[in-house]
Amino acid sequence: MKSKLLYLSLLAAVPFLMAGSCGVAKKSDGQKEEKVKEEAVQDIREPQVATAEEKKDTTKTYMVLIKTSMGDMKVKLYNETPQHRDNFIKLAKSGFYKDLLFHRVIKNFMIQGGDPNSRGAAPGVQLGSGGPGYTVPAEFNQNLYHKKGALSAARMGDQVNPTRASSGSQFYIVQGSVAQREQLVNYGNSRGVPFTEEQLQTYTTVGGTPQLDLQYTVFGEVIEGLDVIDKIAAVQTQRDRPLTDVKMDIVVLED
């Protein structure tokens, strides 16, 4: 049996963090949590990477267009995370993402998609376990962070994925919320990785999900269409799945 891709539970002790989690079934009781962990063990795979079709030019800026039924988002992919960049481009060019859904939406947190099982899924079906059959090694970078619009890779939880390898296809785009500077400073100091001045400025004005930094690989950012994130995040949901399907397609923008 397959399980949903898990995200690290948010730290309840930090006031500005949201009382929820991204990409994991909400915990209604201890038994449910243990069942999710048990199922996740059966779906873990050794990290591997899809072979790039060609060596990428690190001086070039790679762009994709995430087309949705609620508007389009133009995304810049980071050259600092080449394995995630190349894998995302390869899947997009192959048509992997065509007609997939944003199957998990949590307002003021993130919107998630990329599960191939979501294509044509019946209403009410719980999604989140699908992928291309491989994972991508983590590519953490302190300078790439979870500001609003950040494109990041979903993954299994730490219990079954200690290397924090990313899903081969599932991703999320951050909506987040605005944080208080003092709380951010205290949180950064407590984890031993203080936020830079740029990060503090961004998180206290634009917003984001700083609690996920260095936990999940950030490999791109929305540079046009931030309002589309807000539109998708505002849809009505049941168990975090939109009641009305939000479909996507991803197109690689060539120079």
C-alpha positions in Angstrom: 0.0 0.0 0.0 1.3 3.4 -0.9 1.2 6.4 1.4 1.1 10.1 0.9 4.3 12.1 0.7 5.0 13.4 4.1 6.2 16.8 5.2 7.9 17.7 8.4 5.3 18.7 11.0 5.5 22.3 11.9 7.0 23.4 15.2 4.1 24.3 17.5 6.5 26.0 20.0 7.3 28.7 17.5 4.4 31.2 17.5 4.6 32.4 13.9 4.5 28.8 12.5 1.3 27.5 11.2 -0.5 24.8 13.2 -0.5 22.2 10.5 1.7 20.4 8.0 2.4 20.3 4.3 1.6 17.2 2.3 0.9 14.9 5.3 -2.5 13.6 6.3 -3.7 15.7 9.3 -3.2 14.0 12.6 -6.6 13.4 14.2 -5.1 10.8 16.7 -2.0 8.8 17.5 -3.3 5.7 15.7 -3.7 7.6 12.4 -0.2 8.9 12.7 1.3 5.4 13.2 -0.7 4.0 10.3 0.7 6.7 8.0 4.2 6.0 9.2 3.7 2.2 8.7 2.4 2.6 5.2 5.2 5.0 4.3 7.8 2.4 5.1 6.4 0.2 2.3 6.9 2.9 -0.3 10.4 4.2 0.4 13.0 3.8 -2.4 16.7 4.3 -2.6 17.6 7.8 -3.9 18.3 7.9 -7.7 18.3 10.6 -10.3 16.7 10.8 -13.7 19.5 11.1 -16.3 19.6 14.5 -17.9 19.1 14.5 -21.7 21.9 17.0 -22.1 24.3 18.9 -20.1 22.7 22.1 -19.0 24.4 25.5 -19.5 24.9 27.0 -16.0 25.1 30.5 -17.4 21.5 30.2 -18.8 18.4 31.0 -16.9 15.9 28.2 -17.3 12.2 29.0 -17.2 9.0 27.1 -17.2 5.4 28.1 -17.4 3.0 26.4 -15.0 -0.4 26.7 -16.8 -3.4 26.2 -14.5 -7.2 26.4 -14.8 -6.9 29.5 -12.6 -4.1 31.3 -14.4 -0.4 30.9 -15.3 2.8 31.2 -13.3 6.2 31.8 -14.8 8.9 30.1 -12.8 12.7 30.5 -12.8 14.6 27.3 -12.0 17.8 27.6 -10.0 21.1 26.5 -11.5 22.3 25.9 -7.9 20.1 22.8 -7.7 21.0 21.2 -11.0 19.6 17.7 -10.3 16.1 19.1 -9.4 16.2 21.6 -12.3 17.2 18.9 -14.9 14.7 16.4 -13.6 11.8 19.0 -13.7 12.7 20.0 -17.2 12.8 16.4 -18.4 9.4 15.6 -16.9 7.9 18.8 -18.3 9.2 18.1 -21.8 7.9 14.6 -21.7 4.3 15.8 -20.9 4.4 14.2 -17.5 2.5 17.0 -15.8 -0.2 17.5 -18.4 -3.7 17.5 -16.7 -2.4 16.7 -13.3 -4.0 18.4 -10.3 -3.0 20.6 -7.5 -4.3 17.9 -5.2 -3.3 19.4 -1.9 -4.0 23.0 -0.9 -3.6 24.6 2.5 -4.4 28.3 2.7 -1.6 30.5 4.0 0.8 27.6 3.6 1.3 26.0 0.1 -0.3 24.4 -3.0 1.0 20.9 -4.0 0.8 18.9 -7.2 2.8 16.5 -9.3 1.1 13.2 -8.4 0.5 11.2 -11.6 -2.4 9.4 -9.9 -4.3 12.7 -9.9 -4.8 12.7 -13.7 -8.5 11.9 -14.1 -8.9 11.1 -10.4 -12.5 10.8 -9.2 -13.9 13.4 -6.8 -13.0 12.7 -3.2 -10.2 10.2 -3.9 -7.3 10.9 -1.6 -4.1 11.6 -3.6 -0.4 12.1 -2.8 1.3 8.7 -3.2 2.3 8.8 -6.8 5.5 9.5 -8.5 7.8 8.5 -11.4 9.4 5.6 -9.5 12.5 7.3 -8.3 13.7 10.1 -5.9 16.2 12.9 -6.3 18.9 13.6 -3.7 18.5 16.6 -1.5 20.2 19.8 -2.7 19.9 22.1 0.3 21.2 25.7 -0.1 21.0 28.2 2.7 20.6 31.0 0.1 17.5 29.4 -1.4 14.6 29.7 1.0 10.9 29.3 1.3 9.7 32.8 0.5 6.3 33.3 -1.1 6.4 31.8 -4.6 9.2 29.4 -3.8 9.1 26.1 -5.8 10.1 23.2 -3.6 10.2 19.4 -3.8 7.8 17.3 -1.8 9.3 14.2 0.0 8.7 11.4 2.4 9.0 12.1 6.1 12.3 11.8 8.1 11.3 8.6 9.7 11.5 6.7 6.5 13.7 9.1 4.5 16.6 10.2 6.7 18.5 11.5 3.7 15.5 13.8 2.9 15.6 12.8 -0.7 12.9 14.5 -2.9 10.0 13.0 -4.7 10.8 12.5 -8.4 7.8 14.6 -9.4 5.7 16.1 -6.6 6.3 19.7 -5.7 4.8 22.5 -3.8 4.6 26.3 -4.3 4.7 28.4 -1.1 2.1 30.9 -0.2 2.9 31.2 3.5 2.3 34.2 5.7 4.2 37.3 7.0 6.3 36.7 10.1 7.4 38.9 12.9 11.1 39.9 12.8 11.8 39.2 16.5 10.3 35.7 16.3 12.3 34.9 13.2 15.5 36.1 14.8 14.9 33.9 17.8 13.9 30.9 15.7 16.9 31.2 13.5 19.2 31.5 16.5 17.6 28.5 18.2 18.2 26.2 15.2 21.8 27.4 14.8 21.3 28.8 11.3 20.4 32.5 11.6 18.4 34.1 8.9 20.2 36.6 6.6 19.1 40.2 6.5 17.6 39.6 3.1 15.6 36.6 4.4 14.4 38.6 7.4 13.3 41.4 5.1 11.5 39.0 2.7 9.8 36.9 5.4 8.5 40.1 7.3 7.2 41.7 4.1 6.4 39.2 1.4 6.0 36.2 3.7 6.7 32.5 3.3 7.3 29.4 5.3 10.7 29.8 7.1 10.2 26.6 9.2 10.8 24.5 6.0 14.2 26.0 5.2 16.9 23.4 4.8 14.3 20.7 5.3 13.0 20.5 1.7 14.9 21.4 -1.5 13.9 24.8 -3.0 14.7 24.7 -6.7 12.9 27.6 -8.2 10.6 30.6 -7.7 7.5 32.2 -9.3 8.6 35.4 -10.9 5.2 36.2 -12.6 1.8 35.1 -11.4 2.0 35.3 -7.6 -1.7 36.2 -7.6 -2.4 32.7 -9.1 -1.0 31.1 -5.9 -3.5 33.2 -3.8 -6.4 32.2 -6.1 -5.6 28.5 -5.9 -5.0 28.7 -2.1 -8.4 30.3 -1.6 -10.4 27.5 -3.2 -12.8 25.4 -1.1 -11.3 22.1 -0.1 -12.2 18.8 1.7 -9.3 17.1 3.5 -7.1 19.6 1.7 -8.1 18.5 -1.8 -9.9 21.2 -3.9 -13.6 20.5 -4.4 -13.2 21.8 -7.9 -10.2 20.3 -9.7 -7.3 22.7 -10.4 -5.5 21.3 -13.4 -2.0 22.0 -14.6 0.4 21.7 -17.4 4.0 22.6 -17.4 5.8 24.0 -20.4 9.5 24.6 -20.8 10.2 28.2 -22.1 13.0 28.2 -24.6 15.0 31.2 -25.6 
